[in-house]
Amino acid sequence: MVKDCFTTEDTEGTEGEGFKAASRLTYSVNSSAIIKEKKLSIRVIVFDYDGTLVFSNEIKRRAYWDIFQHEGVSHQLVAEVLADFPNGSRFDIIRNILVHHHKGALFAEQLESEVNRFAGAYDRIATEGAATCLERLGASEELNMLSQRYPLYLLSATLETSLKSIVQRRGWERFFRLVRGFPCEKADELLTIARLEQVDISSVLMVGDSDMDRDAASSAGARYCQFDDATPMSAVRARLGCQNEQ
């Protein structure tokens, strides 16, 4: 109760004076609560793509074996490099596979030429897979609904030029105010988005499926909603407290 916050001095005096003191304190407490609530309410939603909106993680993982299957590169080597660089870019992963496969025999110029060649092959396979694979159940409908209430952004480790092509092929470009991909850093982009929308970073919700997404949100100071393969898209609206809205 409000009066529990009073000191003896606060409640002494006439009934009218006590009422005025209570009113002042109640206003102060309520104003603080309102300010805090405004700061903490979610104003912007940022989605990851692979594994969050569509089930493309395994497709993109298999693409590394596909591009090296006729190059004499062992399946085990590819698996080891993927394990060592779980959040590595395609360029980092391919470079490390080639370095280990050729045992450092390639000159720097040769190595980078080969990295770019295999990265191009990887991009063709991964882009096609990410554009046509199964979306999370209800993703299109939820994005359409949420985009009418919140500014939506897409933030992915996928090469940005490829990501924009993928989003366009799915017909999702109308849902997002901005689509950003590699080489952007997710934590930095979350802060940039908060500035663009003129909101506190604590009002930004990042929706993702990986440690990289979680760490980016934590580093920036944004909220985070974790997805796994079984998470329904409606979990975002549930997090917003509007799952029953029509």
Secondary structure, 3 states (H helix, E strand, C coil): CHHHHCCHHHHCCCHHHHHHHHHHHHHHHHHHHHHHHHHHCCCEEEECCECCCECCHHHHHHHHHHHHCCCCCCHHHHHHHHHHCCCCCHHHHHHHHHHHHCCCCCCHHHHHHHHHHHHHHHHHHHHHHHHHCCECCCHHHHHHHHHCCCCEEEEEEEEHHHHHHHHHHHCCHHHCCEEEEECCCHHHHHHHHHHHHCCCHHHEEEEECCHHHHHHHHHHCCEEEECCCCCCCHHHHHHHCCCCCC
